[in-house]
Amino acid sequence: MRIARIAPWALLALAGCHHEAKLSADQAWVRLPAVAGNPGAGYLTIHGGPQPTRLLAVESPAAGSTELHESMKMGPGGMTGMQRLDGLDVPANGTVRFAPGGNHVMMFGLGAALKAGDTIPLSIRFEKGQPLTVEAKVVGAGDAAPY
C-alpha cells in the first residue's frame, strides 16, 4: 500500500526529467590568426535535435568567407594536415564538437579591427531545420581557449 502512494510522486519526478532535444549550438569562439591576413579558426558545440540533420555551413559577417575543415594526422611521421568538409552529420540527440586539433571553421578575411574580447555572430545552416545564430567570443592567437 505504501508503494502506491510513492509511485505517483516518482512518476512526476521522472516526467520532469524528460524533455525533447532541440537543435542548438553553444560554446562558440573564434581564434584570431597569429599573422594578419591569415585565416582565423572558429569552434563551437552543436547539439542535435529530435531528428538527424547535416551541418552545411557556419558563416559570419565578420569574415569574408568560411569553410568547414577537419584536422588530421597524415603520413608515417604523424604530421598534421587539414581536409575541407562539404558538411557534417549531426545525429539526433547527439553532440558535434568543433575544437582545436579536430573539426573547425576556417575564417578567411577577418576584419582588421577585430580584437580579442570582441564577440561576433556565427550563422549555422543545416540541411533540415532552421538556421541558428550564436555569439562567438573572440580570443587572441596565443590566448587560452575560453571553453
C-alpha positions as CSV (number, residue, x, y, z in Angstrom):
1,M,0.0,0.0,0.0
2,R,2.8,2.3,0.8
3,I,4.3,1.9,-2.7
4,A,1.0,3.0,-4.2
5,R,1.4,6.4,-2.5
6,I,5.0,6.9,-3.6
7,A,4.6,5.8,-7.2
8,P,2.7,8.9,-8.4
9,W,5.4,11.2,-7.0
10,A,8.1,9.1,-8.6
11,L,6.3,9.3,-12.0
12,L,6.0,13.1,-11.7
13,A,9.8,13.3,-10.9
14,L,10.6,11.2,-13.9
15,A,8.3,13.2,-16.2
16,G,10.1,16.4,-15.2
17,C,13.4,14.9,-16.3
18,H,12.1,14.2,-19.9
19,H,12.5,16.9,-22.4
20,E,12.6,16.8,-26.2
21,A,16.0,17.5,-27.7
22,K,16.3,20.8,-29.6
23,L,18.8,21.6,-32.3
24,S,21.1,24.2,-30.7
25,A,24.6,25.4,-30.5
26,D,26.8,26.9,-27.8
27,Q,30.4,27.4,-26.6
28,A,31.2,29.4,-29.8
29,W,34.6,31.1,-30.0
30,V,37.0,32.4,-32.7
31,R,40.8,32.4,-32.5
32,L,42.4,35.3,-34.4
33,P,45.3,34.5,-36.7
34,A,48.8,34.9,-35.4
35,V,49.8,36.7,-38.7
36,A,47.5,39.4,-40.0
37,G,45.9,38.3,-43.3
38,N,45.9,34.6,-42.4
39,P,42.7,32.8,-41.7
40,G,41.3,32.5,-38.1
41,A,39.5,29.5,-36.8
42,G,36.0,29.1,-35.3
43,Y,34.9,26.5,-32.8
44,L,31.5,25.6,-31.3
45,T,29.4,22.7,-30.0
46,I,26.3,21.6,-31.8
47,H,23.6,19.7,-30.0
48,G,21.4,17.5,-32.3
49,G,17.6,17.8,-32.2
50,P,15.0,15.0,-32.3
51,Q,15.9,14.3,-36.0
52,P,19.3,13.8,-37.6
53,T,20.4,16.6,-39.9
54,R,23.5,17.7,-41.8
55,L,25.5,20.8,-41.0
56,L,26.1,22.7,-44.3
57,A,27.9,25.9,-43.2
58,V,29.0,28.2,-40.4
59,E,29.2,31.8,-41.7
60,S,29.8,35.2,-40.2
61,P,29.6,38.8,-41.5
62,A,32.9,39.3,-39.7
63,A,34.6,37.0,-42.3
64,G,35.0,37.3,-46.0
65,S,34.3,33.6,-46.4
66,T,34.3,30.4,-44.3
67,E,34.9,26.7,-44.8
68,L,34.3,23.6,-42.7
69,H,37.6,21.7,-42.1
70,E,38.9,18.7,-40.2
71,S,42.4,18.4,-38.8
72,M,44.0,15.0,-39.1
73,K,47.3,13.2,-38.7
74,M,48.8,12.3,-42.1
75,G,51.7,10.1,-43.1
76,P,54.1,7.9,-41.1
77,G,55.7,10.9,-39.4
78,G,52.5,12.0,-37.7
79,M,52.3,15.4,-39.4
80,T,49.0,17.1,-39.2
81,G,47.0,18.5,-42.1
82,M,43.6,19.7,-42.9
83,Q,40.8,18.5,-45.2
84,R,37.9,20.6,-46.3
85,L,34.4,19.2,-45.5
86,D,31.3,19.6,-47.6
87,G,29.2,19.1,-44.5
88,L,29.0,17.2,-41.3
89,D,26.3,14.8,-40.0
90,V,24.6,15.9,-36.7
91,P,23.0,12.8,-35.1
92,A,19.6,13.1,-33.4
93,N,20.2,13.9,-29.7
94,G,23.9,13.8,-30.4
95,T,26.7,16.3,-30.0
96,V,29.2,17.5,-32.6
97,R,32.2,19.4,-31.2
98,F,34.4,21.8,-33.1
99,A,37.7,22.1,-31.2
100,P,41.4,22.7,-31.9
101,G,43.0,19.7,-33.5
102,G,39.7,18.4,-34.9
103,N,36.7,19.9,-36.7
104,H,36.9,23.7,-37.1
105,V,35.6,26.6,-39.2
106,M,38.3,28.3,-41.3
107,M,37.5,32.0,-41.3
108,F,39.1,33.9,-44.2
109,G,39.3,37.7,-44.4
110,L,38.5,38.5,-40.7
111,G,38.3,42.3,-40.3
112,A,41.5,44.1,-39.2
113,A,39.5,45.9,-36.5
114,L,38.5,42.6,-34.8
115,K,40.3,42.1,-31.5
116,A,40.4,39.8,-28.5
117,G,37.4,40.4,-26.2
118,D,35.0,41.2,-29.1
119,T,32.1,38.9,-30.0
120,I,30.9,38.1,-33.5
121,P,27.8,36.3,-34.7
122,L,28.0,32.9,-36.3
123,S,25.2,31.7,-38.5
124,I,24.8,28.0,-38.6
125,R,23.0,26.4,-41.6
126,F,21.6,22.9,-41.7
127,E,20.1,20.6,-44.4
128,K,17.0,20.2,-42.2
129,G,15.8,22.7,-39.6
130,Q,16.0,26.4,-39.1
131,P,19.4,28.2,-39.1
132,L,20.8,29.1,-35.8
133,T,22.8,32.2,-34.7
134,V,25.2,32.2,-31.8
135,E,27.6,34.9,-30.5
136,A,31.2,33.8,-30.6
137,K,33.9,35.1,-28.2
138,V,37.0,36.3,-30.0
139,V,40.4,35.3,-28.5
140,G,43.9,36.3,-29.5
141,A,46.2,33.9,-31.3
142,G,48.1,32.9,-28.1
143,D,45.2,33.1,-25.7
144,A,43.8,30.1,-23.9
145,A,40.5,28.6,-25.3
146,P,37.5,30.0,-23.3
147,Y,35.8,26.6,-23.0
